[in-house]
Amino acid sequence: MSPRIGAVTTILAAALPLAGCGGDDEPAGGPDSGPPTSTTATATATATSAPWQPLAGALGRCGPQPPDVADAGFVPTVLKDPEVGRISAATAGTGPTVAVLLHQTDGNGLCGWLPYAADLVAEPGVQVLAVDLCRYGESECRGDRSGPRQVDAVGVAVREARSQLGATRVVVVGASMGGSVALMTAASVPGVDAAVDLSGPVDWDGLAEVVDGGRALRVPVLVAMADAEGVEKVDGSRAIVENAPQGSRFEPAESGHGYDLLLDEDAGPLPLAASVAAWIRG
């Protein structure tokens, strides 16, 4: 197990489940936190034992990353669908479970997932398929793929996981906007076994109609929302879980949003990191 995720496993074994969060769909460059910019990464590097470095090749667009991200062996790829378009993505890891990772609205697309994804694939059993949703990163989608239509791109990724990556279990994991899309995917896309929503805003475009307060969900979901998001968002997230299929769970946290519920500013694991990893592995 990854040292960063494994460091909190003992705590989780003796404690109640933790976690929580919310955010809005905004154009690229919105307020959601993502991978550090070159400035913040340089500052972070001075506080860690090894400097953060950009990845080689196409993923160099993601900027400086923690040392273990390069060791994870991410491979950039493009998923093609005649109706949806070209979905840029990155894969890593080995195993029968595939985690399809959906990003926040930080403008960097899938890049924000790389530090946690590196932890997740540090031991065999899980592959990750991180994608750029339509209008983000390097994806080139056809027509209007905003709001609920983002699910079309995720459907392409789920099919890729089953047909090309050999997945026997597919878990869709989203942060902020991606969390809302993950829930909509869990309500409408075949081939999904479970979903994780980290801070997905309950009022995000089209969510209410597609998810129907959790009643339309087809698979168990893990929903995390921090108290700092406000009572209305927390109550809304709890209500979705209460109406979701058996086995669904709500994870509270005091603060944090999206990726920040999993890793701290130095990319070290927070308690929820191991809980989400265990949920993905089933």
The 8 nearest C-alpha neighbors of each residue, nearest first, counted from 0:
[[1, 122, 5, 121, 2, 4, 118, 119],
 [0, 2, 121, 4, 3, 118, 5, 122],
 [3, 1, 5, 4, 6, 0, 118, 121],
 [2, 4, 268, 1, 6, 5, 267, 118],
 [5, 3, 273, 1, 6, 2, 268, 7],
 [6, 4, 2, 8, 7, 3, 1, 0],
 [7, 5, 3, 4, 2, 8, 9, 268],
 [6, 8, 10, 5, 9, 270, 4, 11],
 [7, 9, 11, 5, 10, 6, 273, 12],
 [10, 8, 12, 11, 7, 13, 6, 5],
 [9, 11, 7, 8, 12, 13, 14, 270],
 [12, 10, 14, 8, 13, 9, 7, 15],
 [11, 13, 9, 10, 14, 8, 15, 7],
 [14, 12, 11, 10, 9, 15, 8, 16],
 [15, 13, 11, 12, 10, 16, 17, 9],
 [14, 16, 17, 11, 13, 12, 250, 10],
 [17, 15, 250, 14, 11, 18, 274, 251],
 [16, 18, 250, 251, 271, 252, 15, 270],
 [17, 19, 251, 252, 250, 223, 271, 224],
 [224, 223, 18, 20, 225, 251, 252, 250],
 [224, 198, 19, 225, 21, 256, 223, 197],
 [198, 22, 20, 200, 199, 175, 224, 228],
 [23, 21, 200, 175, 199, 198, 176, 24],
 [24, 22, 176, 200, 203, 25, 175, 21],
 [25, 23, 176, 104, 203, 26, 22, 204],
 [24, 26, 29, 104, 23, 27, 28, 30],
 [27, 25, 29, 28, 104, 24, 106, 134],
 [28, 26, 106, 29, 105, 104, 135, 25],
 [27, 29, 106, 105, 26, 30, 104, 25],
 [30, 28, 105, 25, 27, 104, 31, 26],
 [29, 31, 105, 32, 28, 104, 25, 22],
 [32, 30, 105, 104, 29, 103, 33, 22],
 [31, 33, 105, 30, 34, 258, 259, 103],
 [34, 32, 111, 105, 35, 31, 107, 103],
 [33, 35, 111, 110, 36, 32, 61, 62],
 [36, 34, 40, 39, 33, 37, 63, 62],
 [35, 37, 38, 39, 40, 62, 34, 63],
 [36, 38, 40, 39, 41, 62, 63, 35],
 [39, 37, 41, 36, 40, 42, 35, 43],
 [38, 40, 42, 36, 41, 35, 37, 43],
 [39, 41, 43, 35, 37, 42, 38, 36],
 [42, 40, 44, 38, 39, 43, 37, 45],
 [41, 43, 39, 40, 44, 45, 38, 46],
 [42, 44, 40, 46, 41, 45, 39, 265],
 [45, 43, 50, 41, 47, 46, 42, 51],
 [44, 46, 43, 42, 47, 41, 50, 48],
 [47, 45, 44, 43, 48, 42, 265, 49],
 [48, 46, 44, 49, 45, 43, 50, 265],
 [47, 49, 50, 46, 44, 45, 51, 66],
 [50, 48, 47, 51, 44, 66, 65, 45],
 [51, 49, 44, 52, 48, 47, 66, 45],
 [50, 52, 65, 64, 63, 44, 66, 49],
 [51, 53, 63, 64, 50, 54, 65, 66],
 [54, 52, 63, 62, 59, 64, 55, 61],
 [55, 53, 59, 58, 69, 52, 56, 64],
 [54, 56, 59, 58, 53, 57, 69, 60],
 [55, 57, 58, 59, 54, 60, 75, 53],
 [58, 56, 59, 60, 75, 55, 54, 61],
 [59, 57, 60, 56, 61, 54, 55, 75],
 [58, 60, 54, 61, 53, 57, 55, 56],
 [61, 59, 58, 62, 57, 53, 54, 107],
 [62, 60, 110, 59, 58, 107, 63, 53],
 [61, 63, 53, 60, 59, 37, 64, 36],
 [64, 62, 53, 52, 51, 40, 37, 61],
 [63, 65, 51, 52, 53, 68, 62, 66],
 [66, 64, 51, 67, 68, 114, 52, 63],
 [67, 65, 68, 51, 69, 64, 49, 52],
 [66, 68, 70, 69, 65, 71, 117, 114],
 [69, 67, 71, 117, 70, 66, 65, 114],
 [68, 70, 67, 71, 66, 72, 54, 73],
 [69, 71, 67, 68, 72, 66, 117, 73],
 [72, 70, 68, 117, 69, 73, 67, 91],
 [73, 71, 70, 91, 69, 74, 68, 92],
 [74, 72, 91, 90, 71, 89, 75, 69],
 [73, 75, 90, 89, 72, 91, 76, 88],
 [76, 74, 89, 88, 90, 73, 57, 58],
 [75, 77, 88, 89, 87, 74, 78, 90],
 [78, 76, 87, 86, 88, 85, 79, 75],
 [79, 77, 86, 85, 87, 76, 80, 88],
 [80, 78, 85, 84, 77, 86, 81, 83],
 [79, 81, 84, 83, 82, 85, 78, 155],
 [82, 80, 84, 83, 79, 85, 141, 140],
 [81, 83, 80, 84, 141, 140, 142, 79],
 [82, 84, 80, 141, 140, 81, 152, 151],
 [83, 85, 140, 80, 141, 81, 82, 79],
 [86, 84, 79, 139, 138, 78, 140, 77],
 [87, 85, 138, 78, 77, 79, 131, 88],
 [88, 86, 77, 138, 131, 137, 130, 76],
 [87, 89, 130, 76, 129, 77, 75, 131],
 [88, 90, 75, 129, 74, 76, 128, 73],
 [89, 91, 128, 74, 73, 127, 129, 75],
 [92, 90, 73, 127, 126, 72, 74, 71],
 [91, 93, 126, 120, 125, 127, 123, 94],
 [94, 92, 126, 123, 125, 124, 91, 95],
 [93, 95, 124, 125, 96, 123, 126, 92],
 [94, 96, 166, 167, 124, 125, 165, 168],
 [97, 95, 168, 125, 166, 94, 169, 167],
 [96, 98, 126, 169, 127, 125, 166, 99],
 [97, 99, 127, 170, 171, 169, 100, 128],
 [100, 98, 171, 128, 129, 172, 127, 170],
 [99, 101, 129, 172, 173, 98, 128, 171],
 [102, 100, 173, 177, 172, 130, 174, 129],
 [101, 103, 177, 109, 174, 108, 173, 100],
 [102, 104, 175, 176, 174, 177, 105, 31],
 [105, 103, 29, 31, 106, 27, 25, 176],
 [104, 106, 31, 28, 29, 107, 103, 33],
 [105, 107, 27, 28, 108, 104, 135, 136],
 [108, 106, 105, 110, 136, 109, 61, 111],
 [107, 109, 136, 131, 135, 110, 106, 102],
 [108, 110, 131, 130, 102, 111, 129, 112],
 [111, 109, 61, 112, 108, 107, 113, 34],
 [110, 112, 33, 34, 109, 113, 102, 108],
 [111, 113, 110, 115, 109, 114, 116, 102],
 [112, 114, 116, 110, 115, 111, 117, 68],
 [115, 113, 117, 116, 112, 68, 266, 65],
 [116, 114, 118, 117, 113, 112, 119, 262],
 [115, 117, 119, 113, 118, 114, 112, 120],
 [118, 116, 68, 114, 71, 115, 119, 120],
 [119, 117, 115, 121, 116, 1, 120, 4],
 [118, 120, 116, 117, 121, 115, 276, 125],
 [121, 119, 92, 122, 117, 118, 125, 126],
 [122, 120, 1, 118, 119, 0, 117, 123],
 [121, 123, 0, 120, 1, 124, 119, 125],
 [124, 122, 93, 94, 125, 120, 92, 121],
 [123, 125, 94, 93, 95, 96, 122, 126],
 [126, 124, 94, 96, 93, 97, 120, 123],
 [125, 127, 92, 97, 93, 91, 94, 96],
 [128, 126, 98, 90, 97, 91, 99, 129],
 [127, 129, 90, 99, 89, 98, 100, 130],
 [130, 128, 100, 89, 88, 109, 99, 127],
 [131, 129, 88, 109, 87, 132, 101, 100],
 [130, 132, 108, 109, 136, 87, 135, 138],
 [131, 133, 135, 130, 134, 152, 149, 138],
 [132, 134, 135, 140, 138, 144, 149, 131],
 [135, 133, 132, 138, 136, 139, 140, 27],
 [136, 134, 108, 133, 132, 131, 106, 138],
 [135, 137, 108, 131, 107, 138, 106, 134],
 [136, 138, 87, 135, 139, 131, 86, 108],
 [139, 137, 86, 87, 85, 133, 131, 136],
 [140, 138, 85, 84, 86, 137, 133, 141],
 [141, 139, 84, 83, 133, 85, 138, 142],
 [140, 142, 84, 83, 143, 82, 139, 144],
 [143, 141, 144, 140, 83, 82, 84, 145],
 [142, 144, 145, 141, 148, 140, 133, 146],
 [145, 143, 148, 149, 133, 142, 146, 140],
 [144, 146, 148, 149, 143, 147, 133, 134],
 [145, 147, 204, 148, 149, 205, 144, 203],
 [146, 148, 149, 205, 150, 145, 204, 206],
 [149, 147, 144, 150, 145, 146, 151, 143],
 [150, 148, 144, 151, 147, 145, 152, 146],
 [149, 151, 153, 148, 152, 184, 147, 154],
 [152, 150, 154, 149, 153, 148, 155, 83],
 [153, 151, 155, 154, 150, 149, 83, 132],
 [154, 152, 150, 156, 155, 151, 157, 149],
 [153, 155, 151, 157, 156, 152, 150, 188],
 [154, 156, 152, 158, 153, 157, 159, 151],
 [157, 155, 159, 153, 154, 158, 160, 152],
 [158, 156, 160, 154, 159, 155, 153, 161],
 [157, 159, 161, 155, 160, 156, 162, 154],
 [160, 158, 156, 163, 162, 157, 161, 155],
 [159, 161, 164, 157, 158, 166, 163, 162],
 [160, 162, 166, 158, 165, 159, 164, 163],
 [163, 161, 159, 160, 158, 165, 164, 166],
 [164, 162, 159, 165, 160, 161, 158, 166],
 [165, 163, 160, 166, 161, 162, 159, 97],
 [166, 164, 161, 163, 162, 160, 95, 167],
 [167, 165, 95, 161, 168, 96, 160, 164],
 [166, 168, 95, 96, 165, 169, 161, 97],
 [167, 169, 96, 166, 192, 97, 95, 170],
 [170, 168, 97, 191, 192, 96, 98, 166],
 [171, 169, 193, 98, 194, 192, 279, 191],
 [170, 172, 194, 99, 181, 98, 100, 195],
 [173, 171, 195, 100, 194, 99, 101, 181],
 [178, 174, 172, 177, 101, 196, 181, 100],
 [173, 175, 257, 178, 197, 177, 103, 102],
 [174, 176, 199, 198, 22, 178, 257, 177],
 [177, 175, 179, 103, 178, 24, 199, 23],
 [178, 176, 173, 101, 174, 180, 102, 175],
 [173, 179, 177, 196, 199, 174, 181, 175],
 [178, 180, 199, 182, 176, 181, 177, 200],
 [179, 181, 177, 183, 178, 182, 184, 150],
 [182, 180, 178, 184, 179, 183, 173, 171],
 [183, 181, 185, 179, 184, 180, 178, 186],
 [184, 182, 180, 186, 185, 181, 210, 209],
 [183, 185, 181, 187, 188, 186, 182, 150],
 [186, 184, 182, 183, 216, 187, 217, 181],
 [187, 185, 216, 183, 184, 217, 215, 210],
 [186, 188, 184, 185, 183, 189, 209, 217],
 [187, 189, 184, 154, 185, 186, 190, 191],
 [190, 188, 191, 187, 154, 185, 157, 184],
 [189, 191, 192, 188, 157, 169, 158, 161],
 [192, 190, 169, 189, 193, 170, 185, 188],
 [191, 193, 169, 170, 218, 168, 190, 194],
 [194, 192, 170, 219, 218, 220, 191, 171],
 [193, 195, 171, 220, 170, 172, 181, 185],
 [194, 196, 172, 221, 220, 222, 173, 171],
 [195, 197, 178, 222, 173, 199, 198, 223],
 [198, 196, 174, 223, 257, 178, 199, 20],
 [21, 20, 199, 197, 175, 224, 257, 256],
 [198, 200, 175, 178, 21, 179, 176, 197],
 [201, 199, 21, 22, 203, 202, 23, 198],
 [200, 202, 203, 235, 199, 232, 236, 206],
 [203, 201, 200, 204, 206, 207, 205, 23],
 [204, 202, 200, 206, 201, 23, 205, 24],
 [203, 205, 146, 206, 202, 147, 24, 207],
 [206, 204, 147, 208, 207, 146, 203, 209],
 [207, 205, 209, 208, 203, 204, 210, 183],
 [208, 206, 211, 210, 209, 205, 212, 202],
 [207, 209, 211, 206, 205, 210, 212, 204],
 [208, 210, 206, 207, 211, 183, 205, 186],
 [209, 211, 215, 213, 207, 212, 206, 208],
 [212, 210, 207, 213, 214, 208, 215, 209],
 [211, 213, 239, 210, 214, 207, 242, 238],
 [214, 212, 239, 243, 242, 210, 211, 216],
 [213, 215, 242, 211, 216, 212, 243, 210],
 [216, 214, 210, 186, 213, 211, 217, 209],
 [215, 217, 186, 213, 214, 185, 218, 243],
 [216, 218, 186, 185, 215, 244, 219, 187],
 [217, 219, 193, 216, 244, 192, 185, 220],
 [220, 218, 247, 244, 193, 246, 245, 243],
 [221, 219, 247, 194, 195, 193, 222, 218],
 [220, 222, 195, 248, 247, 249, 196, 194],
 [223, 221, 196, 249, 195, 197, 250, 220],
 [19, 224, 222, 250, 197, 18, 20, 249],
 [19, 20, 225, 223, 198, 251, 233, 21],
 [224, 226, 19, 20, 252, 254, 253, 227],
 [225, 227, 253, 228, 229, 252, 254, 233],
 [226, 228, 254, 225, 229, 253, 255, 20],
 [229, 227, 226, 225, 20, 21, 232, 233],
 [230, 228, 227, 231, 232, 226, 233, 225],
 [229, 231, 233, 232, 234, 226, 228, 227],
 [230, 232, 234, 233, 229, 235, 228, 236],
 [233, 231, 235, 234, 230, 229, 236, 228],
 [232, 234, 230, 236, 235, 231, 224, 237],
 [235, 233, 237, 231, 236, 232, 230, 238],
 [236, 234, 232, 238, 233, 237, 231, 201],
 [235, 237, 233, 239, 238, 234, 232, 240],
 [236, 238, 234, 240, 239, 235, 233, 241],
 [237, 239, 241, 235, 236, 240, 234, 242],
 [240, 238, 213, 212, 236, 242, 237, 241],
 [239, 241, 243, 237, 242, 238, 247, 248],
 [240, 242, 238, 239, 243, 237, 213, 247],
 [241, 243, 213, 214, 239, 240, 238, 212],
 [242, 244, 213, 240, 241, 214, 216, 239],
 [245, 243, 219, 218, 247, 246, 217, 242],
 [246, 244, 247, 219, 243, 218, 242, 248],
 [245, 247, 219, 244, 248, 220, 243, 221],
 [248, 246, 219, 220, 245, 221, 240, 244],
 [247, 249, 221, 240, 222, 246, 220, 250],
 [248, 250, 222, 223, 221, 237, 240, 251],
 [249, 251, 18, 223, 17, 19, 16, 222],
 [252, 250, 18, 19, 17, 224, 225, 223],
 [253, 251, 18, 225, 19, 254, 17, 226],
 [252, 254, 226, 225, 227, 251, 255, 19],
 [255, 253, 225, 227, 252, 226, 256, 228],
 [256, 254, 260, 259, 225, 20, 257, 253],
 [255, 257, 20, 259, 260, 198, 258, 21],
 [256, 258, 174, 175, 197, 198, 259, 260],
 [257, 259, 260, 261, 174, 256, 262, 32],
 [260, 258, 255, 256, 261, 257, 262, 263],
 [259, 261, 255, 258, 257, 256, 262, 271],
 [262, 260, 272, 269, 259, 258, 271, 268],
 [263, 261, 268, 266, 267, 269, 259, 260],
 [262, 264, 266, 267, 265, 259, 268, 269],
 [263, 265, 266, 262, 267, 43, 259, 35],
 [264, 266, 263, 267, 43, 47, 262, 46],
 [267, 265, 262, 263, 264, 268, 114, 65],
 [266, 268, 262, 263, 265, 3, 269, 264],
 [269, 267, 262, 3, 272, 4, 261, 263],
 [268, 270, 261, 262, 271, 272, 263, 267],
 [271, 269, 272, 7, 273, 268, 17, 274],
 [270, 272, 274, 18, 273, 269, 261, 17],
 [273, 271, 261, 275, 270, 274, 269, 268],
 [272, 274, 276, 4, 275, 271, 8, 277],
 [273, 275, 271, 277, 276, 272, 278, 270],
 [274, 276, 278, 272, 277, 273, 271, 279],
 [277, 275, 273, 279, 278, 274, 272, 280],
 [276, 278, 280, 274, 275, 279, 273, 281],
 [277, 279, 275, 281, 276, 280, 274, 221],
 [280, 278, 276, 281, 277, 170, 275, 98],
 [279, 281, 277, 278, 276, 96, 125, 124],
 [280, 278, 279, 277, 168, 276, 193, 96]]
